[in-house]
Amino acid sequence: MASASFLTKSLPHRAITCLPRTPTSSHTRRRFASPRCGPADQAPVNLLTAAQERAGRRAIESSREEPLFHDPYAACLADVEQPVVDAGGDGVGYYELATRFIDEELMEAVASGGDAPLRQVVLLTDGMDTRPYRLPWPSATTVFDVSPSATHNVAVERLEAVGARIRRGCMLRHVSVELSEDGDWTDESWERNLVSVGYHGTRPSIWAMQGLQTLTAEGLKVILRCVSTLAMKDSVFLGELRCSAISDNPQVF
């Protein structure tokens, strides 16, 4: 698996923070000055299987005595043909650290007061992100899940079966993204679809990206272009970024 960077962007400025790929026994959040990039995966990726594997990792972390986060819905999304089993050990991988980091940043952003409280959350996901259901969103928050329908539809069916619901007083909207044949995010139609389901560019927003395993530099540029078009000044863009999305085109940043 390729290593992953962590990107945080406060429009119009941005900075990259990198999370370690190797396991660590500490739950302390770390930041590094520059990305540590590994070789990109060569084999085609089954998006549904990959999303279910990530759900399995969240389920394992949630079952620990002192977890970085608690995802009560992850187990129902994991591959039913491959039971979730903790391999043991106290190591924590970059994905778990990234999940905790994103959770904290989202909660900190929506908790901030001021004249224009942040109540628009846009999640760019693999379709199996449970944050709309498991995080304590303030009342009047609208969460937009932008993800491939193929995985999202599977997730919705399973989540409804276990009674998952977004918090009272909040709204959840799904926006389908059409991936390219190789799984890249080069389709820009989700930009106008996001607006059509209620996103307001005149209101502050926070954007979080995680689980985009097949994202390339070209797809990343499309995402950044869409975010820059839709997000007003002082909005925030953050997330887990595969190094393969920037290693072949460092000029993106």
C-alpha positions as CSV (number, residue, x, y, z in Angstrom):
1,M,0.0,0.0,0.0
2,A,1.3,3.4,-0.8
3,S,2.0,5.8,2.0
4,A,-0.3,8.7,2.6
5,S,0.1,12.4,3.3
6,F,-2.3,14.6,5.2
7,L,-3.5,17.8,3.7
8,T,-4.9,20.8,5.5
9,K,-6.0,23.9,3.6
10,S,-7.5,27.0,5.0
11,L,-8.6,28.9,1.9
12,P,-6.9,30.8,0.3
13,H,-3.7,29.4,2.1
14,R,-2.8,25.8,2.4
15,A,-0.2,23.5,4.0
16,I,0.5,19.8,3.9
17,T,1.0,17.7,7.0
18,C,2.1,14.2,6.7
19,L,1.2,11.2,8.9
20,P,3.5,8.3,9.4
21,R,2.9,5.1,7.4
22,T,4.6,2.8,9.9
23,P,2.7,1.7,13.0
24,T,3.4,3.5,16.3
25,S,2.5,2.6,19.8
26,S,1.6,6.2,20.7
27,H,-1.8,7.7,20.2
28,T,-0.3,11.2,20.1
29,R,-1.1,13.1,17.0
30,R,2.0,13.9,14.9
31,R,2.7,16.4,12.2
32,F,5.6,16.4,9.7
33,A,6.9,19.1,7.6
34,S,7.0,17.3,4.3
35,P,5.3,14.3,2.7
36,R,6.9,10.8,2.8
37,C,5.9,9.2,-0.5
38,G,6.0,5.6,-1.4
39,P,5.4,3.9,-4.7
40,A,1.9,3.9,-6.0
41,D,-0.1,0.6,-6.0
42,Q,0.2,-1.1,-9.4
43,A,-2.7,-3.5,-9.3
44,P,-6.3,-2.3,-10.1
45,V,-8.3,-1.7,-6.9
46,N,-11.7,-3.0,-6.2
47,L,-13.3,0.0,-4.7
48,L,-16.0,-1.8,-2.7
49,T,-13.5,-4.3,-1.3
50,A,-11.1,-1.5,-0.4
51,A,-13.8,0.5,1.3
52,Q,-14.9,-2.5,3.3
53,E,-11.3,-3.2,4.4
54,R,-11.0,0.4,5.7
55,A,-14.3,-0.1,7.6
56,G,-12.8,-3.3,9.1
57,R,-9.8,-1.3,10.3
58,R,-12.1,1.2,12.0
59,A,-14.0,-1.6,13.6
60,I,-10.8,-3.1,15.0
61,E,-9.6,0.3,16.3
62,S,-13.0,0.9,17.9
63,S,-12.8,-2.4,19.8
64,R,-9.5,-1.5,21.5
65,E,-9.5,-0.7,25.2
66,E,-8.4,2.9,24.5
67,P,-9.3,3.6,20.9
68,L,-8.4,6.7,19.0
69,F,-12.0,7.0,17.9
70,H,-15.3,5.0,18.3
71,D,-17.1,4.0,15.1
72,P,-20.1,1.9,16.2
73,Y,-21.2,1.3,12.6
74,A,-17.9,0.2,11.0
75,A,-18.4,-3.5,11.7
76,C,-21.6,-3.7,9.7
77,L,-19.8,-2.2,6.7
78,A,-16.8,-4.6,6.8
79,D,-16.7,-7.5,4.4
80,V,-19.0,-10.2,5.7
81,E,-16.9,-12.8,3.9
82,Q,-13.8,-11.6,5.8
83,P,-14.6,-11.4,9.5
84,V,-13.0,-8.5,11.4
85,V,-10.2,-9.9,13.4
86,D,-7.7,-7.9,15.5
87,A,-4.2,-9.2,14.7
88,G,-3.0,-8.0,18.1
89,G,-0.4,-5.5,19.1
90,D,-0.6,-1.9,20.1
91,G,0.5,-0.4,16.8
92,V,-1.6,2.3,15.2
93,G,-1.4,2.9,11.5
94,Y,-1.6,6.1,9.5
95,Y,-5.2,5.5,8.5
96,E,-6.3,5.3,12.1
97,L,-4.3,8.4,13.0
98,A,-5.8,10.2,10.0
99,T,-9.3,9.2,11.0
100,R,-8.8,10.6,14.5
101,F,-7.2,13.8,13.1
102,I,-10.1,14.4,10.7
103,D,-12.7,13.8,13.4
104,E,-11.0,16.3,15.7
105,E,-10.6,19.0,13.0
106,L,-14.3,18.6,12.0
107,M,-15.5,18.9,15.5
108,E,-13.3,21.9,16.3
109,A,-14.5,23.7,13.2
110,V,-18.2,23.3,13.8
111,A,-17.8,24.1,17.5
112,S,-16.4,27.5,16.7
113,G,-18.8,30.3,17.3
114,G,-18.8,33.8,15.7
115,D,-21.2,35.7,13.5
116,A,-21.2,32.9,10.9
117,P,-20.9,29.5,12.5
118,L,-19.8,26.7,10.2
119,R,-22.7,24.5,9.5
120,Q,-21.8,23.0,6.1
121,V,-19.7,19.9,6.0
122,V,-18.6,18.3,2.8
123,L,-17.1,14.8,3.0
124,L,-15.3,13.5,-0.1
125,T,-15.3,9.7,0.7
126,D,-15.2,6.2,-0.5
127,G,-18.9,5.8,0.2
128,M,-18.6,4.1,3.6
129,D,-17.7,7.1,5.8
130,T,-19.8,6.9,8.9
131,R,-19.1,10.4,10.2
132,P,-22.5,11.7,9.3
133,Y,-24.0,9.3,11.8
134,R,-21.4,8.9,14.6
135,L,-20.1,12.5,15.1
136,P,-22.1,14.9,17.4
137,W,-22.9,17.6,14.8
138,P,-24.4,20.8,16.2
139,S,-28.1,21.5,15.3
140,A,-28.7,22.9,11.8
141,T,-25.5,21.3,10.4
142,T,-25.9,19.9,6.8
143,V,-23.5,17.1,5.9
144,F,-22.9,16.5,2.2
145,D,-21.4,13.0,1.4
146,V,-19.8,13.1,-2.1
147,S,-18.9,9.6,-3.0
148,P,-19.4,6.8,-5.7
149,S,-23.0,5.4,-5.6
150,A,-21.7,1.8,-6.0
151,T,-20.3,1.8,-2.5
152,H,-22.6,4.4,-1.0
153,N,-25.7,2.3,-1.8
154,V,-24.3,-0.8,-0.1
155,A,-23.4,1.3,2.9
156,V,-26.8,2.9,3.2
157,E,-28.6,-0.5,3.1
158,R,-26.4,-1.8,5.9
159,L,-26.6,1.4,8.0
160,E,-30.3,1.5,7.8
161,A,-30.5,-2.1,8.9
162,V,-28.7,-1.2,12.1
163,G,-30.7,2.0,12.7
164,A,-28.0,4.5,11.9
165,R,-29.4,8.1,11.7
166,I,-27.9,11.5,11.6
167,R,-28.5,13.6,14.7
168,R,-31.8,15.3,15.2
169,G,-31.9,18.8,13.7
170,C,-29.2,18.0,11.1
171,M,-29.5,17.0,7.4
172,L,-27.5,14.5,5.3
173,R,-27.3,14.8,1.5
174,H,-25.6,12.4,-0.8
175,V,-24.0,13.6,-4.1
176,S,-22.9,10.9,-6.5
177,V,-19.5,11.2,-8.2
178,E,-18.8,9.3,-11.4
179,L,-15.3,7.9,-11.3
180,S,-13.3,7.3,-14.4
181,E,-12.5,3.8,-15.7
182,D,-9.4,3.7,-13.5
183,G,-11.3,5.0,-10.5
184,D,-10.0,8.6,-10.6
185,W,-12.0,11.7,-9.6
186,T,-11.8,13.6,-12.9
187,D,-15.6,14.1,-13.3
188,E,-16.6,17.7,-12.3
189,S,-20.4,17.2,-12.4
190,W,-20.5,16.7,-8.7
191,E,-19.8,20.4,-8.3
192,R,-23.1,21.5,-9.7
193,N,-24.9,18.6,-8.1
194,L,-23.6,19.7,-4.7
195,V,-25.2,23.1,-5.3
196,S,-28.5,21.5,-6.5
197,V,-28.9,19.6,-3.2
198,G,-28.5,22.7,-1.0
199,Y,-24.8,23.7,-0.7
200,H,-24.4,27.5,-0.4
201,G,-21.2,29.0,-1.6
202,T,-21.9,32.2,0.4
203,R,-21.7,30.3,3.7
204,P,-18.6,29.0,5.3
205,S,-17.8,25.3,4.9
206,I,-15.3,22.6,5.9
207,W,-14.3,19.9,3.5
208,A,-12.7,16.6,4.5
209,M,-11.3,14.0,2.1
210,Q,-10.5,10.4,3.1
211,G,-10.5,7.0,1.5
212,L,-9.8,8.1,-2.1
213,Q,-7.5,5.2,-2.9
214,T,-7.4,5.6,-6.6
215,L,-7.0,9.4,-6.7
216,T,-4.3,10.7,-9.0
217,A,-2.7,14.1,-9.5
218,E,-5.2,14.9,-12.2
219,G,-8.1,14.0,-10.0
220,L,-6.7,16.0,-7.1
221,K,-6.5,19.1,-9.3
222,V,-10.2,18.6,-10.3
223,I,-11.1,18.4,-6.6
224,L,-9.1,21.5,-5.6
225,R,-10.5,23.4,-8.6
226,C,-14.1,22.5,-7.5
227,V,-13.4,23.3,-3.9
228,S,-11.8,26.7,-4.8
229,T,-14.9,27.5,-6.9
230,L,-17.5,26.6,-4.3
231,A,-15.9,27.5,-0.9
232,M,-15.9,31.0,0.4
233,K,-12.9,32.7,2.0
234,D,-11.8,31.1,5.4
235,S,-13.4,27.8,4.6
236,V,-11.2,24.8,5.5
237,F,-10.1,21.8,3.3
238,L,-8.3,18.9,4.9
239,G,-7.9,15.2,4.6
240,E,-5.9,12.1,3.9
241,L,-4.0,12.3,0.7
242,R,-2.3,9.4,-1.1
243,C,1.3,10.3,-2.1
244,S,0.6,8.8,-5.5
245,A,-1.7,11.8,-6.1
246,I,1.3,14.3,-5.8
247,S,4.5,12.3,-6.4
248,D,4.0,12.3,-10.1
249,N,3.1,16.0,-10.2
250,P,4.6,17.9,-7.2
251,Q,3.7,21.2,-9.0
252,V,0.1,20.7,-7.9
253,F,1.3,22.3,-4.6
